[in-house]
């Protein structure tokens, strides 16, 4: 397992092929996605404050909502709930 430094894989100077050559099969980068999430939230709320569309989602709100539900497996979770929750 390899955890890249701050700045992610680019900052490490190593490619995935390099890692493979070193026998590394698992790369874990928790910081970069968290920083990207923070930036997206910050930019989104700044746009809301200005009365503007979200800079990442823009006019594709419905498509992004559908993609979010698919990523979370929402329909599968709802099916489990329908079968198991008391009626």
C-alpha positions in Angstrom: 0.0 0.0 0.0 1.2 3.5 -0.8 -0.2 6.8 0.6 0.9 9.7 -1.7 2.1 12.9 -0.1 0.1 16.2 0.0 -0.7 17.0 -3.6 -1.6 13.4 -4.5 0.0 11.2 -7.1 1.3 14.1 -9.1 3.3 15.3 -6.1 4.7 11.9 -5.5 6.5 11.9 -8.9 5.6 8.3 -9.4 3.2 6.9 -12.0 0.9 3.9 -11.5 3.3 2.0 -13.7 6.2 2.9 -11.4 4.1 1.6 -8.4 3.3 -1.6 -10.2 7.0 -2.1 -10.9 7.7 -1.6 -7.1 5.1 -4.3 -6.3 2.6 -1.7 -4.9 -1.0 -2.9 -5.6 -3.0 -0.4 -3.5 -2.7 3.3 -3.6 -4.7 5.3 -1.0 -5.1 9.0 -1.4 -7.7 10.3 1.1 -6.5 13.9 1.2 -6.9 14.9 -2.5 -10.6 13.9 -2.8 -11.3 15.6 0.6 -9.6 18.8 -0.7 -11.5 18.6 -4.0 -14.8 18.2 -2.0 -14.0 21.2 0.1 -13.2 23.3 -2.9 -16.4 22.2 -4.6 -18.5 23.0 -1.6 -16.8 26.4 -1.1 -17.3 27.3 -4.8 -20.9 26.1 -4.7 -21.8 28.2 -1.6 -20.0 31.2 -3.1 -22.1 30.9 -6.2 -25.3 30.6 -4.1 -24.4 33.8 -2.3 -24.0 35.6 -5.6 -27.3 34.1 -7.0 -25.4 32.2 -9.7 -25.5 28.6 -10.9 -23.1 26.1 -9.3 -19.8 26.3 -11.2 -19.5 22.5 -11.5 -23.0 21.4 -11.9 -24.4 24.4 -13.8 -27.6 23.5 -15.7 -27.1 19.7 -15.3 -28.8 19.5 -11.9 -31.2 16.7 -12.9 -28.4 14.6 -14.5 -26.2 15.1 -11.5 -29.0 14.1 -9.1 -29.5 10.9 -11.1 -25.8 10.1 -11.1 -25.6 10.7 -7.4 -28.5 8.2 -6.7 -26.9 5.7 -9.1 -23.5 6.0 -7.4 -25.1 5.5 -3.9 -27.1 2.5 -5.2 -30.2 4.2 -3.9 -32.7 2.0 -5.8 -31.1 -1.1 -4.2 -31.3 0.4 -0.8 -34.9 1.4 -1.3 -35.7 -2.2 -2.4 -34.1 -3.6 0.8 -36.2 -1.1 2.8 -39.4 -2.1 1.0 -38.8 -5.7 1.8 -37.7 -5.4 5.4 -39.3 -2.4 7.1 -42.5 -3.0 9.0 -45.6 -2.0 7.3 
